Amino acid sequence: MLTGEAVVTSESLPSESSMDSLSFSHLPCLLLIISSLFSAATARASISASEAEKVPLALYYETLCPYCSNFIVNHLIKLFNNGDGLVSIVDLKLLPYGNAKIGPNGTITCQDCAGLGPVLLPSRRKKPAISRIFKTQYTAGGAVTSQSFVFSSGALPSDSDKVSLGLYYESLCPYSANFIINYLVKIFENGLISIVELNLVPFGNAKIRGNNTIDCQHGPAECLLNTVEACAIDVWPDLSQHFSFIYCIETLVYEHKYPQWETCFEKLGLDPKPISDCYNSGYGKELELKYAAETNGLQPPHKYVPWVVVDGQPLYEEYENFISYICKAYKGPSIPSACNELSLNTIVKENVNPAGPVCYTEETIKPTLSSIIGSTIKAWMQRMNRAALI
């Protein structure tokens, strides 16, 4: 559910300014290696492409990574379709293994998040136990009647003093799930939720196609869960209820168990009928179209998810440090104790290359891969031409 980009490693590349300006970002599904190894002394302008030393181009990929597939069918193919015959100067090597692992007795285990999209799931950080962050109510017989997040019992600020916090995400992006269950949940634990106006927008990198059909980055399952979470926000406007439900679903996403999402109704003592009615009636799709408009109307446009916005300002790569920005933005009468524990000297950097893991939009990743390959081969050809003049 998720995006990926290439890890590009250059070996013995020309020291052109165009190459110096390249920034190689690590994204886990695809590894692309381009190297240029040749002797300038033997290069001649009259040498044909078939006789000259070719540029080694290696693609390390896996078959079910959607961004590997996208790269092969939409980008790599251009080597063969290009009218200039670029494939004639390339020594292409394909290695279909990717993020698989060799286990005992030589068994091979392939990446198990292929169904979730083109990124590895984040490392298993310690997440809060549900029993610690939920308030559970029981009947006299011991049955669970409801569970919800525990809010601070302190005095609440007025709505005008609250800091707006927007989270633009998609349900099956593992990094969205990671942010929700390991970071966003902290504002419920430390009481900061009392000064925050939280806006959850479950649409992410989805696209609106013809006839208002929605194409989600990680497939139909993500579209379903995006809509389910949108319905939860609508039918349970109480933040403690709908966030509890979304937290439960995203925990299952994080644990690779998202097909079991309906168990969250029983876990939380919630009636599934309002969600079912919302989804089946088509109202859930209307909600998603509303969230699509909100997401697509962001200024500046979002580049990836999770995309975190505090008081109208996107945090870019600093999204995991969102609590510091909340505390800095709060102008209410009393500073929450949680803010006193933080350094408030962080400055927002308008950088689209995140320090934390993200799921990129297609518009962000596609030009990056094409420009890296194109500029690398172009630099190599320029060096060959200069060498021929020696």
Buried (B, 14 or more C-beta within 10 A) or exposed (E): BBBBBBBBEBEEBBEBEBBEEBEEBEBBBBBBBBBBEBEEEEBEEEEEBEEBBBBBBBBBBBEBBBBBBBBBEEBBEEBEEEEEEBBEBBEBEEEEBBBEEEEEEEEEEEBEBBBBBBBBBBEEEEBBEBEEBBEBEEEEEEEEEBBBBBBBEEEBBEEEBBBBBBBBBBBBBBBBBBBBBBBBBBBBBBBBBBBBBBEBBBBBBBBBEEEEEBEBBBBEBBBBBBBBBBBBBBBBEEBBBBBBBBBBBBBBBBBEEBEEBEEBBEBBBBEEEBBBEBBEEEBBBBBBBBBBEBBEEBEEEBBBBBBBBBBEBBBBBBBBBBBBBBBBBBEBEEEBEBBEEBEEEBEBEEEBEBEBBBBBBEEBBBEBBBEBBBBBBBBBBEBBEEBBEE
